């Protein structure tokens, strides 16, 4: 049965690995650099205006945030990365937190959000490799499509594919959190990943 992403509630924030939530439900991990519109993508997906925090300045998501969706799965909002004004100590804390998360990860699907207008950064490449190492299905979402002319979209997608070295079978979705473009395709892929999730998983909180 499909997950109703319109039924979502905040569950927990985790600032240490001891607070990570692994209770046997599927988890969809969303990652992206701090100015890519990750919170806006999540809010569009959940039909909410401000469930995931949208700030006037980037770098506001500093913990791993869990949202329970339809009581069937978690949407996991990972801290944004690549914000230049964050202190060195905060960057190191973020690195340790993400390293711990991916070491223990039981991710059902990873969603990497990039800016369709720009070549993926070195940080985007690092996150892409982390998802690959978990061997979970990964979906690349190229957000801010509405900022481009139609003639610019295909070349921009090609640049993203080349930079991330995506194979033909790897999914890249042009998306607009502002307009809702790509939302239904992303929902379909997340539901498909959840349908293949093994039942009877070990439960651990």
BAFI-3210 file (N, C-alpha, C; in Angstrom, 3 decimals, decimal comma, padded with zeros to 6 digits):
// residues 205
n [1|2|3|4|5|6|7|8|9|10|11|12|13|14|15|16|17|18|19|20|21|22|23|24|25|26|27|28|29|30|31|32|33|34|35|36|37|38|39|40|41|42|43|44|45|46|47|48|49|50|51|52|53|54|55|56|57|58|59|60|61|62|63|64|65|66|67|68|69|70|71|72|73|74|75|76|77|78|79|80|81|82|83|84|85|86|87|88|89|90|91|92|93|94|95|96|97|98|99|100|101|102|103|104|105|106|107|108|109|110|111|112|113|114|115|116|117|118|119|120|121|122|123|124|125|126|127|128|129|130|131|132|133|134|135|136|137|138|139|140|141|142|143|144|145|146|147|148|149|150|151|152|153|154|155|156|157|158|159|160|161|162|163|164|165|166|167|168|169|170|171|172|173|174|175|176|177|178|179|180|181|182|183|184|185|186|187|188|189|190|191|192|193|194|195|196|197|198|199|200|201|202|203|204|205]
n.u [000,848|000,538|002,458|001,151|002,265|001,326|000,605|002,334|004,612|006,729|009,318|011,857|014,995|018,408|021,526|023,709|025,234|024,086|021,501|020,328|017,702|016,589|014,262|013,204|011,439|011,159|013,572|013,989|016,560|017,410|019,602|021,734|023,456|023,712|022,330|020,594|017,901|016,748|014,991|012,723|012,113|011,444|009,222|007,477|007,094|005,739|003,465|003,372|003,940|005,935|007,053|009,559|012,357|012,601|014,806|015,928|018,550|021,184|022,201|020,818|019,810|021,123|021,191|020,282|017,181|014,095|011,152|008,042|006,202|003,006|002,915|004,401|006,962|010,127|011,048|014,141|015,883|018,880|021,733|022,459|025,207|028,442|028,305|029,850|030,229|030,078|031,680|034,980|035,023|032,317|031,951|033,574|032,208|029,841|030,890|031,712|029,235|027,829|029,500|029,176|026,440|026,260|027,889|026,371|024,161|020,953|019,572|016,718|016,236|018,191|018,156|019,601|019,983|020,605|021,617|020,152|021,147|023,858|027,138|027,652|029,121|032,299|031,592|029,023|029,718|031,077|028,956|027,368|029,010|028,991|026,329|026,363|028,095|026,551|024,959|022,285|019,272|019,625|018,426|018,748|017,973|017,376|017,074|015,290|014,503|012,720|014,090|015,475|015,601|013,668|015,302|017,693|017,584|018,076|020,906|021,922|021,177|022,674|025,278|025,236|024,919|027,325|029,248|028,690|029,076|027,005|025,329|023,317|021,170|020,793|018,878|017,804|016,091|014,531|013,471|011,191|010,788|009,335|007,313|006,375|007,107|008,191|007,522|005,579|006,902|009,085|007,741|006,651|008,949|010,012|007,988|008,202|010,740|010,212|008,413|010,028|011,291|012,625|010,607|010,216|012,563|015,385|014,667|015,583|016,053]
n.v [-001,197|002,228|004,923|007,642|010,653|013,034|012,862|013,585|013,932|015,591|013,756|013,292|014,843|014,289|014,668|013,246|009,999|008,193|008,995|008,392|007,057|003,884|001,842|-000,181|000,671|001,798|004,143|007,255|009,101|012,448|014,640|017,484|020,464|023,478|025,642|024,744|024,385|022,283|021,929|023,135|021,387|019,095|020,063|020,577|017,978|016,863|018,316|020,560|023,754|024,548|022,408|021,142|023,085|026,270|028,687|032,178|032,352|030,077|026,835|026,097|023,629|021,558|019,162|015,649|015,202|013,625|012,695|011,283|009,495|008,893|006,964|004,842|005,062|006,825|010,119|011,411|014,176|015,313|017,163|020,236|020,916|022,449|025,192|028,212|030,017|028,641|027,574|026,087|024,142|023,455|022,387|020,141|018,775|018,242|016,558|014,319|013,503|012,819|010,825|008,866|008,387|007,313|005,096|003,423|003,185|002,228|002,715|003,122|004,447|006,920|010,419|012,758|016,128|018,506|021,619|022,547|024,540|024,709|023,227|020,166|020,241|019,583|018,683|017,715|015,531|013,976|013,329|011,894|009,654|008,578|007,745|005,841|003,934|002,815|001,219|001,585|002,388|005,302|008,545|011,266|014,581|017,343|020,381|023,566|023,945|025,717|028,063|028,077|028,496|026,663|025,629|025,363|023,317|020,537|020,503|021,228|019,077|017,091|017,902|017,522|014,729|013,916|014,985|013,733|011,228|009,466|006,461|005,165|003,910|005,169|007,430|010,670|013,480|016,263|019,057|021,220|022,891|025,115|025,118|022,525|020,687|017,482|016,291|014,165|012,097|011,676|010,862|008,478|006,917|006,744|005,318|002,960|002,078|001,618|-000,454|-002,572|-002,963|-004,996|-006,940|-007,443|-006,417|-005,894|-004,331|-001,380|001,155]
n.w [000,000|-000,823|000,545|002,309|001,873|002,679|005,287|007,851|010,578|012,933|014,475|015,833|016,752|016,171|017,565|018,171|017,683|019,383|019,537|017,149|015,170|014,816|014,176|012,706|010,731|007,304|005,967|004,439|003,355|003,113|001,540|000,995|-000,117|001,881|000,756|-001,169|-001,193|000,211|002,427|001,379|-000,727|000,756|002,209|000,083|-000,846|001,285|001,363|003,005|004,573|006,336|007,774|007,620|008,425|006,971|006,361|006,344|005,917|004,924|006,313|008,613|009,414|011,615|012,844|012,678|011,475|012,035|010,410|010,807|008,518|007,558|009,459|008,601|007,587|007,712|006,901|006,588|007,426|006,660|007,955|006,289|004,063|003,324|003,871|003,947|006,071|008,405|011,390|011,787|013,783|013,904|011,355|011,592|013,593|012,215|010,244|011,753|012,762|010,394|009,410|011,369|011,037|008,420|008,676|010,274|008,793|007,701|005,300|003,339|000,943|-000,667|-001,094|-002,958|-003,204|-005,604|-007,147|-010,054|-011,637|-011,408|-011,593|-009,857|-006,599|-004,894|-002,365|-002,893|-004,481|-002,581|-000,810|-002,566|-003,022|-000,455|-000,205|-002,247|-001,138|000,857|-000,592|-001,024|-002,879|-004,853|-005,426|-007,490|-007,183|-009,057|-008,177|-008,434|-011,045|-012,154|-012,377|-014,689|-018,302|-020,714|-022,729|-021,450|-019,654|-020,345|-021,114|-018,591|-016,973|-018,204|-017,529|-014,776|-014,662|-015,874|-014,090|-011,640|-012,478|-013,307|-014,095|-016,818|-015,673|-013,295|-011,340|-012,185|-011,400|-012,714|-010,877|-009,144|-006,312|-005,931|-007,935|-007,964|-009,847|-010,784|-008,408|-008,251|-009,560|-007,852|-005,519|-006,469|-006,889|-004,294|-003,001|-004,459|-003,656|-000,990|-001,179|-001,739|000,607|003,149|005,300|008,865|009,910|012,043|015,092|016,619|018,920]
ca.u [000,000|001,348|002,583|000,546|003,260|000,629|000,433|003,696|004,796|008,093|009,514|013,038|016,256|019,547|022,783|024,757|024,877|023,225|020,125|019,807|016,482|016,528|013,207|012,687|010,679|011,979|014,053|014,395|017,501|017,512|020,836|022,013|024,189|022,833|021,542|020,035|016,446|016,370|013,782|011,597|011,770|010,756|007,903|006,652|006,777|004,821|002,331|003,404|004,679|007,095|007,368|011,025|012,661|013,086|015,324|016,354|019,963|021,430|022,944|020,004|019,627|022,414|021,043|019,527|015,774|013,252|009,723|007,287|005,278|001,906|003,249|004,945|008,348|010,697|011,808|015,258|016,468|020,271|022,232|023,011|026,667|029,081|028,052|031,188|030,306|030,077|033,012|035,701|034,574|030,985|032,137|034,117|031,109|028,967|031,563|031,642|027,837|027,485|030,285|028,493|025,144|026,421|028,469|025,308|022,969|020,051|018,761|015,886|016,559|018,848|017,770|020,621|019,429|021,606|021,073|020,214|021,805|025,298|027,855|027,755|030,348|033,065|030,782|027,965|030,360|031,332|027,683|026,981|029,793|028,504|025,105|026,741|028,719|025,507|024,305|020,843|018,880|019,836|017,686|019,309|016,936|017,966|016,091|015,284|014,299|011,951|015,003|016,118|014,797|013,478|016,450|018,851|017,376|018,751|022,357|022,218|021,060|023,836|026,445|025,102|025,210|028,759|030,027|028,470|029,366|025,807|025,022|022,001|020,124|020,664|017,759|017,990|014,776|014,418|012,500|010,971|010,051|008,435|006,183|005,910|007,576|008,985|007,041|004,912|007,928|009,840|006,858|006,540|010,208|010,121|007,056|008,757|011,828|009,605|007,766|011,062|011,935|012,364|009,844|010,845|013,888|015,743|014,218|016,471|015,827]
ca.v [000,000|003,429|005,802|008,959|011,610|014,188|012,626|013,578|014,638|015,579|012,679|013,408|015,378|013,557|015,369|012,257|008,703|007,486|009,454|007,948|006,260|002,690|001,041|-001,169|001,279|002,321|005,514|007,965|010,119|013,586|015,378|018,528|021,567|024,274|026,641|024,086|024,310|020,945|022,021|023,453|020,139|018,240|020,631|020,344|016,561|016,559|019,246|021,426|024,982|024,788|021,281|021,225|024,501|027,064|029,924|033,233|032,088|028,637|026,239|026,033|022,243|021,158|017,826|014,716|015,351|012,521|012,958|010,045|009,689|007,928|005,926|003,707|005,297|008,099|010,998|011,849|015,410|015,383|018,544|020,803|020,992|023,382|026,606|028,761|030,800|027,752|027,472|024,837|023,173|022,984|021,516|018,878|018,089|017,734|015,429|013,157|013,063|012,152|009,591|007,896|008,041|006,446|003,827|002,604|003,439|001,235|003,637|002,480|005,182|008,200|011,483|013,797|017,299|019,420|022,792|022,281|025,658|024,704|021,956|019,643|020,600|018,475|018,162|016,890|014,271|013,197|012,777|010,889|008,442|007,999|007,006|004,661|002,956|002,106|000,343|001,827|003,122|006,744|009,396|012,610|015,581|018,601|021,382|024,931|023,907|026,890|029,193|027,945|028,445|025,276|025,207|025,187|022,212|019,303|020,629|021,258|017,692|016,350|018,288|016,842|013,306|013,758|015,316|012,684|009,956|008,647|005,519|005,368|003,365|005,992|008,345|012,103|014,095|017,727|019,314|022,592|022,981|026,261|024,807|021,149|019,830|016,342|015,757|012,872|011,110|011,377|010,069|007,134|006,195|006,451|004,226|001,736|001,646|001,111|-001,733|-003,604|-002,983|-006,272|-006,906|-008,153|-005,885|-005,757|-003,081|-000,841|002,586]
ca.w [000,000|-000,967|001,700|002,162|002,332|003,239|006,722|008,393|011,842|013,435|015,432|016,682|016,264|016,704|017,467|018,425|017,130|020,340|019,340|015,863|015,294|013,976|014,804|011,769|009,645|006,208|006,116|003,236|003,807|002,195|001,748|000,025|000,492|002,720|000,026|-002,351|-001,088|000,688|003,252|000,488|-001,419|001,726|002,478|-001,119|-000,886|002,380|001,275|004,187|004,318|007,206|008,658|007,621|008,615|005,843|006,936|005,429|005,628|004,906|007,408|009,820|009,833|012,166|013,390|011,849|011,855|011,596|010,253|010,624|007,405|007,471|010,448|007,860|007,179|008,151|006,031|007,425|006,917|007,101|008,002|005,062|004,078|002,398|004,172|004,199|007,304|009,565|011,969|011,558|014,788|013,521|010,191|012,080|014,285|011,159|009,602|012,652|012,830|009,148|009,337|012,237|010,445|007,266|009,118|010,841|007,994|007,112|004,505|002,315|-000,285|-000,444|-002,020|-003,002|-003,872|-006,167|-007,823|-011,490|-012,318|-011,185|-011,557|-008,492|-005,896|-004,297|-001,255|-003,508|-004,891|-001,369|-000,339|-003,567|-002,744|000,809|-000,533|-003,022|-000,260|001,612|-001,571|-001,075|-004,082|-004,719|-006,356|-007,571|-007,456|-009,545|-007,772|-008,979|-012,496|-012,574|-012,563|-016,000|-019,511|-021,163|-023,542|-020,579|-018,717|-020,752|-020,909|-017,152|-016,499|-018,733|-016,738|-013,481|-014,904|-016,136|-012,897|-010,631|-013,149|-013,177|-015,154|-017,432|-014,809|-012,092|-011,518|-012,036|-011,577|-012,679|-009,808|-008,709|-005,056|-006,079|-008,813|-007,775|-010,943|-010,341|-007,131|-008,406|-009,913|-006,637|-004,656|-007,048|-006,663|-002,867|-002,729|-005,044|-002,782|000,242|-001,483|-001,718|001,922|003,796|006,553|009,959|010,183|013,453|015,642|017,638|019,095]
c.u [000,885|001,348|001,932|001,513|002,628|000,377|001,817|003,746|006,255|008,223|010,677|014,150|017,385|020,831|023,980|024,295|023,981|021,758|019,542|018,634|016,518|015,495|012,552|011,858|011,629|012,394|014,502|015,268|017,674|018,755|020,995|022,772|023,205|022,007|020,811|018,510|015,941|015,084|012,548|011,152|010,977|009,355|006,962|006,196|005,703|003,574|002,229|004,232|005,958|007,366|008,882|011,382|013,201|013,520|015,693|017,831|020,210|022,124|022,156|019,772|020,971|022,368|020,342|018,083|014,927|011,793|009,021|006,191|004,260|002,096|003,832|006,434|008,810|011,313|012,875|015,939|017,874|020,760|022,773|024,509|027,152|028,842|029,339|031,313|030,259|031,514|033,654|035,245|033,209|031,063|032,658|033,042|030,155|029,578|031,492|030,231|027,452|028,251|029,625|027,176|025,319|027,092|027,388|024,076|022,244|019,035|018,000|016,117|017,211|018,415|018,814|020,089|020,570|020,884|021,258|020,997|023,324|025,878|027,916|029,120|031,096|032,299|029,630|028,523|030,622|030,045|027,186|027,718|029,335|027,232|025,439|027,308|027,701|024,780|022,787|020,513|019,078|019,083|018,329|018,190|017,624|016,957|016,314|015,197|013,599|012,832|015,690|015,107|014,697|014,690|017,689|018,767|018,177|020,276|022,752|022,157|022,241|025,095|026,420|025,436|026,703|029,584|029,904|028,747|028,204|025,669|023,623|020,872|019,900|019,710|018,138|016,675|014,896|013,254|012,365|010,148|009,032|007,166|005,613|006,310|008,450|008,485|006,460|005,907|008,739|009,001|006,752|007,787|010,403|009,192|007,572|009,890|011,282|008,960|008,761|011,759|011,612|011,597|010,605|012,237|014,134|015,302|015,167|016,234|017,088]
c.v [001,249|004,254|007,142|009,996|012,895|014,057|012,494|014,369|014,542|014,515|012,929|014,146|014,620|014,354|014,491|010,914|007,907|007,861|009,044|006,992|005,109|001,761|000,050|-000,601|001,762|003,771|006,070|009,136|011,197|014,399|016,432|019,657|022,609|025,331|026,051|023,999|022,969|020,974|022,315|022,221|019,230|018,757|020,448|018,898|016,213|017,447|020,134|022,662|025,079|023,645|021,137|022,703|025,136|028,410|030,944|033,111|030,599|028,156|026,070|024,605|021,709|019,780|016,941|014,749|014,252|012,965|011,628|010,288|008,548|006,753|004,662|003,853|006,620|008,830|011,622|013,042|015,539|016,837|019,002|020,973|022,095|024,854|027,239|029,443|029,942|027,603|026,124|023,756|022,600|022,061|020,147|018,074|017,465|016,501|014,170|012,600|012,293|010,841|008,504|007,436|007,051|005,122|002,877|002,556|002,183|002,007|002,866|003,125|006,490|009,191|012,587|014,962|018,206|020,568|022,604|023,357|025,581|023,293|021,458|019,919|019,353|017,854|017,298|015,527|013,374|012,554|011,682|009,579|007,771|007,197|005,725|003,560|002,203|001,082|000,466|002,490|004,623|007,474|010,778|013,564|016,890|019,714|022,721|024,932|025,163|028,121|029,167|028,094|026,984|024,761|024,920|023,908|020,971|019,406|020,624|019,850|016,852|016,650|017,595|015,365|013,060|013,973|014,232|011,285|008,976|007,710|005,763|004,908|004,213|007,157|009,789|012,782|015,618|018,100|020,814|022,563|024,108|025,883|023,403|020,204|018,711|015,684|014,361|011,768|010,708|010,534|008,630|006,311|005,850|005,319|002,907|001,191|001,035|-000,250|-002,870|-003,724|-004,286|-006,117|-007,668|-007,683|-005,799|-004,386|-002,645|000,657|003,190]
c.w [000,000|000,312|001,376|002,740|002,853|004,730|007,351|009,686|012,265|014,520|016,382|015,957|016,937|016,471|017,753|017,885|018,072|020,164|017,996|016,082|014,296|014,604|013,842|010,636|008,543|006,474|004,767|003,673|002,739|002,540|000,658|000,678|001,024|001,987|-001,177|-002,317|-000,601|001,504|002,405|-000,296|-000,486|002,004|001,291|-001,163|000,136|002,369|002,509|003,869|005,134|008,174|008,768|007,613|007,341|006,393|005,882|005,106|005,709|006,168|008,682|010,314|010,304|012,810|012,371|012,332|011,222|011,539|009,968|009,586|007,375|008,442|009,791|007,527|007,761|006,971|006,931|006,761|007,490|007,101|006,653|005,180|003,148|002,677|004,677|005,562|008,566|010,074|011,658|012,527|014,427|012,310|010,625|012,815|013,271|010,515|010,449|012,710|011,572|008,978|010,169|011,609|009,298|007,622|009,614|009,950|007,560|006,277|003,430|000,955|000,113|-001,510|-001,910|-003,833|-004,319|-006,855|-009,324|-012,233|-012,270|-011,259|-010,116|-007,887|-005,422|-003,135|-001,775|-003,914|-003,688|-000,860|-001,282|-003,305|-001,450|000,577|-001,296|-002,127|000,596|000,740|-001,541|-002,412|-003,850|-005,822|-006,330|-007,984|-007,840|-009,325|-008,486|-010,501|-012,991|-012,809|-013,935|-017,134|-019,961|-021,929|-022,695|-019,747|-019,098|-020,633|-019,431|-016,566|-016,982|-017,924|-015,369|-013,628|-015,091|-014,869|-011,828|-011,191|-012,989|-014,365|-015,690|-016,523|-013,553|-012,336|-011,238|-012,384|-011,604|-011,763|-009,568|-007,436|-005,134|-006,839|-008,618|-008,894|-010,375|-009,068|-007,285|-008,753|-008,679|-005,680|-005,162|-006,748|-005,193|-002,471|-003,276|-004,184|-001,508|000,017|-001,451|-000,381|002,637|005,100|007,616|010,259|011,677|013,944|016,735|017,720|019,669]
res [x|x|x|x|x|x|x|x|x|x|x|x|x|x|x|x|x|x|x|x|x|x|x|x|x|x|x|x|x|x|x|x|x|x|x|x|x|x|x|x|x|x|x|x|x|x|x|x|x|x|x|x|x|x|x|x|x|x|x|x|x|x|x|x|x|x|x|x|x|x|x|x|x|x|x|x|x|x|x|x|x|x|x|x|x|x|x|x|x|x|x|x|x|x|x|x|x|x|x|x|x|x|x|x|x|x|x|x|x|x|x|x|x|x|x|x|x|x|x|x|x|x|x|x|x|x|x|x|x|x|x|x|x|x|x|x|x|x|x|x|x|x|x|x|x|x|x|x|x|x|x|x|x|x|x|x|x|x|x|x|x|x|x|x|x|x|x|x|x|x|x|x|x|x|x|x|x|x|x|x|x|x|x|x|x|x|x|x|x|x|x|x|x|x|x|x|x|x|x|x|x|x|x|x|x]
***
